[in-house]
Amino acid sequence: MTATTGARNLITDVPGLLVGNAQDARVKSGVTVLTADHPFVCGINVMGGAPGSRETELLAPDKTVAQVDALVLSGGSALGLDACSGVANAMRAQGRGFRVGVWNITIIPGAIIFDMGNGGNKDWPENPFAAMGAQALAAAAQTFDLGTIGAGTGATTATLKGGLGSASITLPSSHTVGALVVVNALGSATVGDGSHFWAAPFEIGNEFGGLGVASDYPETHVPKTKLAAHMNTTIGIVATDATLDKGQCTRLATAAQDGYARALVPSHTPMDGDLIFALSTADKPLGHPIADTLTLGHAAATCMARAIARAVFAASAAPDDTLPTWAGRFG
């Protein structure tokens, strides 16, 4: 048996997962929420030098909380962390959360990108991200669009608009791995000034154009980057139905960072807040713990690389854009 994409080629090919998006075109920013029909185990790995996050320390393997109910990816820089509050309040109303005695505490980890300089109107009278968080949660479904939507609404890369991307793979072990990512990188997803993606060796079918690998690689030691080097960060989630504990989820998140390095040049810079959450729905035990965890980690990295390219490939134009889309530039 060979590895194939899931039916939707989205992170929601992992059974039980749902993704919702909400955005404000005027603000040119938005929120993406991943949730599930039951709490899930979660870990995290941070490799960027400028991360922005909430409730992530408790995901360490030695911390008490074992499971969470949702993860939030948001625009808005530090102000966007308020999206987690909107999701937490909505989930608490649903009776979801971490029980402490008679109290129900909703713990919603999240991360943000810096998309403040993308041409949108950020002079809002009231922080809009809590409301967008609740709206994204309410919109959670098995299918969702890619590109300029949710937390990817205002995302950019060095040369093109970024966006929201996703991909999945079903392994010979029958385990499924999926990736979800907001691409707002300091670096570039494409090689030089051309249309070919750095992630091309990992493409399945024509999921981001089917162009194959580039034939020419201009100066690779001095890569293209954004002129405004502070407006960055790629944030993502990898998920699997394999039964993993928090330590194994942390290792999965670490392995998935290779996907950033394969699809974005440069990645993990001092001006990026690159981080990845990894979750397990714990529906399928590992048949061969050592071999399976190795394969899951590699699949997480390749899925993430594909999801990054799909985000840029799917981006759509909007008024006041500061950069072209891939489709607008290369057709």
C-alpha positions in Angstrom: 0.0 0.0 0.0 1.3 3.5 -0.9 0.5 6.8 0.8 -2.4 8.8 -0.7 -4.1 12.0 0.2 -7.3 11.9 2.2 -10.6 12.4 0.6 -10.6 16.2 1.0 -6.8 16.7 1.1 -7.4 18.8 4.3 -6.5 18.4 7.9 -10.1 17.4 8.5 -9.4 14.0 6.8 -8.3 13.1 10.4 -11.7 11.9 11.6 -13.4 14.1 14.1 -11.6 17.3 13.3 -13.4 20.5 12.2 -12.1 23.8 11.0 -13.8 27.2 10.8 -12.8 30.6 9.4 -13.9 34.2 10.0 -12.5 37.3 8.5 -13.0 41.1 8.1 -12.2 42.3 4.6 -11.9 45.9 5.8 -9.4 45.0 8.5 -7.7 42.5 6.1 -7.3 39.9 8.9 -9.1 37.0 10.3 -9.2 33.9 12.5 -9.0 30.1 12.0 -10.2 27.7 14.6 -9.6 23.9 14.7 -11.8 21.9 17.1 -13.0 18.3 17.4 -15.9 16.3 18.6 -14.0 15.4 21.7 -10.9 16.8 23.5 -7.5 16.0 22.1 -3.9 15.6 23.2 -1.6 18.4 22.0 2.0 19.4 22.0 3.9 22.4 20.5 7.3 23.3 19.1 8.5 26.9 18.6 11.5 27.6 16.3 11.0 31.2 15.3 12.6 34.0 17.2 9.5 36.2 17.6 6.5 34.1 18.6 3.2 35.3 19.8 1.0 32.7 21.7 -1.4 32.0 24.5 -1.7 29.0 26.8 1.1 27.2 25.1 3.3 26.5 28.2 0.7 24.0 29.5 1.2 21.9 26.4 4.7 20.8 27.6 4.8 17.0 28.4 5.3 17.6 32.2 2.4 20.0 32.6 -0.9 18.9 34.2 -3.5 19.6 31.5 -3.7 16.5 29.3 -6.2 17.6 26.6 -7.7 20.8 25.0 -10.8 21.4 23.0 -9.6 23.8 20.3 -6.7 25.6 18.8 -6.7 29.1 17.4 -4.7 30.7 14.6 -5.2 34.4 14.2 -4.0 37.6 12.5 -3.7 40.8 14.4 -0.4 40.4 16.1 -0.7 40.4 20.0 -4.1 42.0 19.7 -5.2 38.9 17.8 -4.7 36.7 20.8 -8.1 38.0 21.9 -9.6 35.6 19.4 -8.9 32.8 22.0 -11.2 34.6 24.4 -14.0 34.6 21.9 -13.5 30.9 21.4 -13.1 30.1 25.1 -16.4 31.9 26.0 -18.3 30.2 23.2 -17.0 26.8 24.1 -17.7 27.4 27.8 -21.3 28.1 26.9 -21.4 24.7 25.1 -20.2 23.0 28.3 -16.8 22.2 26.9 -13.6 22.7 28.9 -11.3 21.4 31.7 -13.2 20.5 34.8 -11.8 21.8 38.1 -14.1 20.8 40.9 -17.5 22.3 40.0 -16.0 24.9 37.6 -15.6 24.5 33.8 -12.4 26.2 32.6 -12.0 26.5 28.8 -8.3 26.4 27.9 -7.8 27.4 24.3 -4.2 27.7 23.1 -3.5 30.0 20.2 -0.9 31.7 18.1 -0.8 34.9 16.0 0.9 36.3 12.9 1.9 39.9 12.4 -0.3 41.2 9.5 -0.7 44.8 10.5 1.0 46.3 7.5 -0.9 44.6 4.8 -3.0 47.5 3.6 -6.1 46.9 5.8 -7.6 49.4 8.2 -6.3 48.6 11.6 -7.7 51.7 13.3 -10.7 49.8 14.7 -12.7 51.4 17.6 -12.9 48.0 19.3 -10.7 44.9 19.1 -12.6 42.7 16.5 -10.8 39.4 17.1 -12.8 37.9 20.0 -15.9 38.2 17.8 -14.1 36.7 14.9 -13.0 33.8 17.1 -16.5 33.0 18.1 -17.7 33.3 14.4 -14.9 31.0 13.3 -15.9 28.4 15.9 -19.5 28.6 14.8 -18.4 28.0 11.2 -16.4 24.9 12.0 -16.9 22.1 9.4 -15.2 19.3 7.6 -14.7 21.3 4.5 -13.3 24.8 4.2 -11.6 27.0 1.6 -7.9 27.8 1.3 -6.0 30.9 0.4 -7.3 34.4 1.4 -9.5 33.3 4.2 -9.6 33.1 8.0 -6.2 33.8 9.6 -4.7 33.8 6.1 -6.7 36.8 4.9 -3.9 39.3 5.3 -0.9 37.0 5.2 2.1 37.7 2.9 5.5 36.3 2.0 8.6 38.0 0.7 7.3 38.2 -2.9 3.6 37.1 -3.0 0.5 37.0 -0.9 0.4 34.2 1.6 -2.7 32.6 3.0 -4.3 29.5 4.7 -3.2 26.1 3.5 -4.0 22.5 4.3 -3.0 19.0 3.1 -3.4 15.4 4.3 -1.9 11.9 3.8 -3.1 8.4 4.6 -0.1 6.1 5.4 0.3 2.4 4.8 -0.2 1.9 8.5 -3.7 3.3 8.0 -3.0 6.3 10.1 -3.9 9.7 8.7 -1.8 12.9 9.1 -3.0 16.4 8.2 -1.6 19.9 8.2 -3.1 23.3 8.5 -1.0 26.5 8.2 -1.1 30.3 8.0 1.7 31.4 5.7 3.0 34.9 6.6 6.7 34.3 6.1 9.7 36.6 6.0 11.0 34.4 3.2 9.6 33.1 0.0 7.6 30.0 -1.0 8.8 30.2 -4.6 12.2 29.9 -6.1 13.8 33.2 -7.1 11.5 35.3 -9.3 9.9 32.2 -10.8 6.6 30.3 -10.3 8.1 27.0 -9.0 7.6 26.1 -5.4 10.3 25.1 -3.0 7.9 22.3 -1.9 7.6 20.9 -5.4 9.4 17.5 -4.7 6.6 16.7 -2.2 3.6 17.7 -4.4 0.9 15.1 -4.9 -0.8 15.4 -8.3 -1.4 19.0 -9.3 -2.4 20.3 -5.9 -0.4 23.5 -6.4 -0.1 23.6 -10.1 1.9 20.5 -11.0 4.9 22.6 -12.3 7.5 20.2 -10.9 10.8 21.4 -9.6 12.6 24.6 -10.8 15.3 24.2 -13.5 17.2 27.2 -12.3 18.1 28.1 -8.7 19.5 31.7 -8.4 21.6 32.8 -5.4 20.4 30.5 -2.6 22.7 31.8 0.1 21.2 35.3 0.1 17.5 34.6 -0.1 14.7 37.0 -0.9 13.0 38.4 2.2 10.4 41.1 3.1 11.6 44.6 3.1 9.6 45.1 6.4 11.4 42.4 8.3 9.1 42.6 11.3 5.9 41.7 9.6 6.1 37.9 9.7 5.4 34.5 11.2 4.1 31.2 9.9 1.9 29.2 12.3 0.5 25.8 11.8 -1.1 22.6 13.2 -0.4 19.0 12.3 -2.8 16.3 13.4 -3.1 12.5 13.4 -5.5 9.8 14.5 -2.6 7.8 15.8 -2.6 7.4 19.5 0.1 9.6 20.9 0.8 11.1 24.3 1.9 14.7 24.9 5.6 13.8 24.5 5.0 12.1 21.2 2.9 15.0 20.0 5.7 17.4 20.9 8.1 15.2 18.9 5.6 15.3 16.0 5.5 19.1 16.1 9.3 19.2 16.1 9.5 16.9 13.0 6.9 19.0 11.2 9.1 22.1 11.4 11.1 20.4 8.6 8.1 21.2 6.4 8.7 24.9 7.0 12.3 24.6 6.0 11.4 22.6 2.8 8.8 25.1 1.7 10.0 28.5 2.8 13.4 30.1 2.3 14.5 31.3 4.7 12.5 29.9 7.7 12.8 30.0 11.5 14.5 33.5 11.4 14.8 35.9 14.3 12.0 37.9 12.8 9.6 35.0 12.4 7.5 33.5 15.2 7.4 30.1 13.5 5.6 27.5 15.6 3.6 24.3 15.1 1.0 22.6 17.3 0.6 18.9 17.0 -2.4 17.0 18.1 -3.7 13.4 18.4 -7.3 12.3 18.4 -6.0 8.9 19.7 -8.4 6.8 17.6 -5.8 4.3 16.2 -3.1 2.6 18.3 0.4 2.4 17.0 1.2 -1.0 15.6 4.9 -0.5 15.7 5.7 2.4 18.0 9.2 3.2 16.8 8.7 2.7 13.1 5.2 4.4 13.2 6.4 7.5 15.0 9.3 7.9 12.6 6.9 7.7 9.6 4.3 10.0 11.2 7.0 12.6 11.8 8.1 12.5 8.2 4.5 12.6 7.0 3.9 15.6 9.1 6.8 17.5 7.6 5.9 16.7 4.0 2.2 17.5 4.6 3.2 20.8 6.1 5.4 21.6 3.1 2.5 20.9 0.7 0.1 22.9 2.8 2.4 25.9 2.6 2.6 25.8 -1.2 -1.2 25.3 -1.4 -1.8 28.4 0.7 0.2 30.6 -1.6 -1.2 28.9 -4.7 -4.8 29.5 -3.6 -4.5 33.1 -2.5 -6.9 35.6 -4.2 -6.6 39.3 -4.8 -8.3 41.9 -2.7 -8.5 45.7 -2.7 -5.4 47.5 -1.4 -3.2 44.4 -1.6 0.5 45.2 -1.1 1.7 42.1 -3.0 0.4 40.1 -6.0 -1.1 36.7 -5.7 0.6 33.7 -7.3 -2.2 33.3 -9.8 -2.1 37.0 -10.6 1.6 37.0 -11.3 1.9 33.6 -13.0 -1.6 32.8 -14.3 
